Every structure is written in C-alpha cells, then in structure tokens.
Amino acid sequence: MKKHFYHHLITIDSIHAALDGLDLTVEERKELIDIAESGIHHLIVDTILTELSEEDKKIFLTHMADENHGELWNHIKGKIDKTEEKIQTAVDGLLTDLHKDISKAKE
C-alpha cells in the first residue's frame, strides 16, 4: 500500500486475511487489494472534502498533490473537528461492507 497521509490510521489486514480464505490467484488477490485500497483512498478524500470550504479544499489538494503530509494534517485538523474519528468511522463502514462481500463470495 502506498503511504498516504492517513496511513497511520488505516489498516486492511483483516481484508488480507479474509481474502486468504478465497481460492484466488496471486494476481486476482492483488487486484482485489488494489481495489480496496483505492476505494478507501477515495472515501477518505471525499470525507475530508465534504467538510472543507472551497478555499480550504484547494489548500488540501495542493498539500496532497505535493505529498506534504505534515502540512496537510495541520490544515485539516485545524479546519475539521474530530478529523481522525470521522475518517475512521467512514473507513470502518467500508471495511464492513467489504467483509460482507467477501463472505458472500465464500458461499
């Protein structure tokens, strides 16, 4: 997984473990992990952008493009109450859905 500004908050080890229970090729498993990581990334960015003003969105996206993680965190933590909790809640919901999908695939 590429390190993003939220990397310290999110782990998808449970998805890796759940996928181990499926009969997948290495390529299929990697593709599913990539899809999960992409979905998480888009969800987190959307969660943050919904909370920011137009000007703050530009600043956030600039820091994100520059991979300036420290300034990015300082910016969003100063603009969004309970930033980490909101991100974690959003991701927990997505992970729950992914686990349901994997369970269905096992059947």
Backbone as a ProteinNet text record, in pm:
[ID]
protein_1_A
[PRIMARY]
MKKHFYHHLITIDSIHAALDGLDLTVEERKELIDIAESGIHHLIVDTILTELSEEDKKIFLTHMADENHGELWNHIKGKIDKTEEKIQTAVDGLLTDLHKDISKAKE
[TERTIARY]
85.1	0	89.5	61.9	135.1	102.5	204.1	181	110.2	-6.1	-84.4	-84.3	-138.7	-140.1	-215.8	-302.9	-384.7	-331.2	-216.1	-161.8	-154.7	-125.2	-113.1	-247.3	-357.8	-491.3	-554.2	-517.3	-591.9	-508	-569	-507.2	-612.2	-568	-661.7	-615.9	-546.1	-500.5	-617.2	-731.3	-847.1	-897	-881.1	-919.9	-822.3	-692.4	-592.8	-626.1	-655.1	-685.7	-812.6	-914.4	-1040.4	-1020.5	-939	-913.7	-834	-756	-680.9	-774.9	-896.9	-995.3	-1062.3	-1030.6	-1087.4	-985.3	-1033.8	-946.4	-914.5	-807	-769.9	-626.8	-602.1	-463.7	-396	-265.5	-190.1	-234	-254.8	-296	-435.4	-527.2	-663.2	-663.6	-586.5	-577.7	-520.5	-414.3	-352.7	-451.5	-523.5	-622.2	-731.4	-779	-882.1	-829.1	-704.7	-643	-629	-585.1	-571.4	-706.3	-811.6	-946.1	-989.3	-963.9	-999.7	-923	-793.4	-712.1	-757.6	-790.5	-839.4	-972.5	-1061.7	-1190.6	-1174.2	-1083.2	-1056.6	-1001.7	-906.8	-847.3	-954	-1036	-1140	-1241.3	-1275.3	-1368.4	-1311.1	-1185	-1122.5	-1114.1	-1071.5	-1062.8	-1201.4	-1302.5	-1439.4	-1487.6	-1458.2	-1497.4	-1438.2	-1313	-1246.6	-1300.2	-1311.2	-1355.2	-1494.4	-1580.6	-1716.5	-1718.4	-1614.2	-1606.9	-1540.5	-1477.3	-1396	-1465.6	-1429	-1474.9	-1400.9	-1445.4	-1381.9	-1233.5	-1200.4	-1060	-978	-1034.9	-964.3	-947.2	-1040.3	-1026.7	-903.9	-883.9	-767.8	-637.5	-633.5	-513	-489	-593.5	-583	-529.8	-589.3	-549.6	-406.8	-365.3	-226.5	-130.1	-158.2	-72.7	-73	-188.2	-197.2	-115.3	-125.6	-50.2	100.1	139.6	281.6	330.6	239	268.1	330.9	278.3	323.4	231.7	256.4	166	154.6	264.6	260.9	171.9	191.7	109.9	-35.2	-54.8	-191.3	-265.1	-200.6	-264.3	-289.8	-191.9	-211.9	-331.1	-343.6	-453.2	-588.8	-603.5	-736.8	-771.4	-672.7	-703	-745.2	-696.1	-737.2	-873.7	-920.1	-1047	-1161.4	-1128.3	-1231.3	-1222.8	-1334.4	-1340.5	-1339.8	-1264.8	-1259.5	-1224.1	-1123.3	-1082	-1055.8	-971.5	-932.8	-1052.2	-1139	-1257.1	-1350.1	-1366.4	-1453.2	-1396.9	-1266.2	-1202.3	-1219.3	-1191.3	-1201	-1342.9	-1441.7	-1581.4	-1618.7	-1578	-1608.2	-1542.5	-1416.6	-1344.1	-1399.6	-1435.4	-1493.6	-1619.3	-1701	-1821.1	-1787.3	-1687.7	-1647	-1587.8	-1505	-1446.3	-1553.3	-1654.4	-1766.1	-1833.9	-1858.9	-1920.1	-1830.9	-1701	-1608.3	-1608	-1611.5	-1615.2	-1744.5	-1854.6	-1981.9	-1970.7	-1911.6	-1895.1	-1804.9	-1698.4	-1607.7	-1679.1	-1758.3	-1833.9	-1931.6	-1998.2	-2090	-2014.9	-1895.7	-1815.9	-1772.7	-1757.3	-1718.3	-1831.1	-1953.6	-2071.1	-2083.4
-117.6	0	123.7	214	340.1	418.3	484.6	561.7	692.6	708.2	829.2	901.5	1019	1099.7	1033.1	939.7	872.7	733.8	699.3	564.3	516.6	605.8	568.5	531.9	565.4	538.8	409.9	370.3	266.6	141	28.2	-100	-188.4	-261.1	-351	-496.3	-522.8	-659	-757.2	-713.6	-803.2	-839.8	-747.8	-777	-877.8	-858.9	-955.2	-1094.8	-1103.5	-1232.4	-1293.5	-1210.8	-1262	-1313.5	-1243.7	-1287	-1417	-1442.5	-1568.3	-1687.7	-1666.7	-1774.3	-1803.3	-1725.5	-1747.6	-1815.3	-1888.7	-1955.7	-1855.9	-1777.3	-1672.2	-1691.6	-1648.7	-1644.9	-1524.5	-1520.9	-1408.4	-1278.5	-1282.7	-1163.2	-1117.1	-1211	-1175.9	-1114.1	-1173	-1121.7	-980	-958.7	-826.3	-724.8	-762.9	-673.4	-635.2	-729.8	-700.8	-610.4	-631.5	-544	-403.1	-392.6	-261.5	-189.2	-262.8	-203.7	-155.7	-236.8	-198.2	-72.6	-68.7	47.9	173	157.9	271.1	322.3	229.9	268.8	342.4	294.5	359.9	499.8	511.1	641.9	741.9	700.7	790.7	827.2	731.6	758.3	860.7	846.1	938.9	1078.7	1087.9	1219.6	1283.5	1205.9	1258.2	1302.2	1222.9	1256.2	1390.3	1411.9	1537.8	1653.6	1633.7	1744.1	1792.9	1703	1744.4	1838.9	1834.3	1915.8	2052.4	2072.2	2191.9	2295	2420.7	2528.1	2516	2592	2587.1	2622.5	2725.6	2766.9	2660.4	2603.3	2500.1	2372.1	2343.4	2228	2244.3	2364.9	2390.9	2370.1	2419.3	2403.4	2255.2	2184.9	2041.4	1966.7	1992.3	1920.8	1955.2	2078	2116.2	2038	2032.7	1956.9	1808.4	1757.3	1616.8	1588.3	1673.8	1655.6	1663.3	1750.2	1766.7	1661.3	1575.9	1474.5	1537.4	1654.1	1727.4	1689.6	1571.7	1512.5	1593.7	1649.3	1727.2	1849.5	1926.2	2046.3	2009.7	1900.6	1854.8	1825.6	1748.9	1716.8	1841.4	1930.1	2054.5	2131.1	2134	2207.3	2145.6	2015.9	1957.4	1947.4	1925.8	1920.2	2056.9	2163.3	2297	2336.5	2265.6	2300.7	2203.5	2081.1	1977.8	1924	1932.2	1873.9	1722	1658.9	1512.9	1448.3	1503.1	1457	1307.2	1261.2	1120.2	1028.9	1070	989.2	980	1090.4	1089.8	998.7	1004.3	917	771.7	741.2	603.3	549.5	630.6	588	555.4	641	618.3	489.7	470.6	351.8	225.3	232.3	115.6	68.4	162.2	125.3	55.7	107.4	45.6	-93	-106.8	-238.2	-340.7	-296.6	-386	-435.2	-343.4	-381.7	-477.3	-451.5	-539.5	-679	-686.4	-817.8	-892.1	-820.4	-884.2	-939.8	-862.3	-906.3	-1030.3	-1029.6	-1145.2	-1268.4	-1249.9	-1361.7	-1419.6	-1333	-1378.9	-1457.8	-1411.9	-1479.5	-1618.9	-1636.9	-1767.2	-1870	-1819.1	-1909.5	-1966.2
0	0	0	-90.4	-94	32.8	87.3	209.3	175.2	234.4	220.7	355.6	357.1	479.5	594	564.6	665.2	699	646.3	660.1	805.5	896.8	1037.9	1101.6	1034.6	1090.3	1039.6	920.2	848.9	831.1	859.3	827.9	760.8	661.2	593.5	609.1	718	744.9	747.6	797.9	804.4	664.8	570.3	431.1	371.7	397.3	350.8	403.4	532	593.7	535.4	514.1	458.9	316.5	239.2	101.6	97.4	201	207.5	208.9	254.2	259.6	126.3	25	-107.4	-197.9	-293.9	-391	-502.8	-481.1	-575.3	-623.7	-745.3	-791.7	-726.2	-734.2	-678.7	-746	-876	-950	-908.5	-891.5	-850.3	-710	-622.6	-485.1	-485.2	-561.2	-569.4	-626.7	-728.2	-789.9	-689.4	-611.7	-512	-400.9	-360	-259.2	-315.8	-440.3	-504.6	-511.9	-542.9	-549.5	-410.6	-308.4	-171.2	-130	-156.5	-120.6	-194.8	-321	-399.6	-345.4	-311.9	-254.7	-122.9	-39.7	88.2	64.5	-26.5	-55.7	-101.7	-195.6	-246.7	-138.1	-55.2	54.1	152	186.5	281.2	222.2	97.4	32.8	26.3	-8.9	-14.4	123.5	225	362.6	403.9	369.8	405.8	323.4	193.2	106.5	141.9	187.5	223.5	341.6	421.7	542.3	519.9	405.7	383.6	295	314.8	226	93	-5.6	-137.6	-129.5	-55.1	-42.8	30.5	135.8	211.1	129.8	40.7	-48.3	-137.2	-190.1	-276.6	-199.8	-77.7	4.6	33.6	70.7	97.4	-24.4	-139.9	-261.4	-303.2	-279	-308.7	-220.3	-91.2	0.4	-35.3	-74.8	-110.6	-236.2	-336.2	-460.3	-435.2	-344.1	-310.5	-210.6	-165.4	-63.5	60.8	95.5	213.5	330.3	384.4	482.4	610.8	657.4	781.3	768.7	663.8	641.4	613.3	543.5	513.3	643.5	733.1	860.8	943.1	947.1	1022.4	967.7	836.9	772.8	808.3	783.4	805.6	953.3	1038.3	1182	1234.2	1169.9	1209.7	1155	1054.6	988.9	1019	1054.9	1073.5	1216.1	1289.1	1423	1413.6	1501.6	1510.6	1376.7	1311.3	1178.6	1174.9	1264.8	1263.1	1289.5	1379.7	1410.4	1289.7	1218.5	1100.1	991.8	973.6	874.8	916.2	1041.7	1088.8	1077.4	1111.1	1100.6	956.1	864.8	723	673.9	708.8	663.5	727.7	854.9	921.3	848.1	803.6	728.8	598.1	527.7	401.2	425.6	528.1	558.1	594.3	666.5	699.5	572.1	480.1	352.4	273.2	272.1	200.5	261.4	392.6	458.6	425	417.4	378.2	237.2	146.8	8.3	0.3	76.5	77.5	134.1	237.3	295.2	193.6	118.6	14.5	-93.1	-126.3	-228.6	-183.1	-53.5	0.2	-11.7	-14.9	-19.5	-152.9
[MASK]
+++++++++++++++++++++++++++++++++++++++++++++++++++++++++++++++++++++++++++++++++++++++++++++++++++++++++++

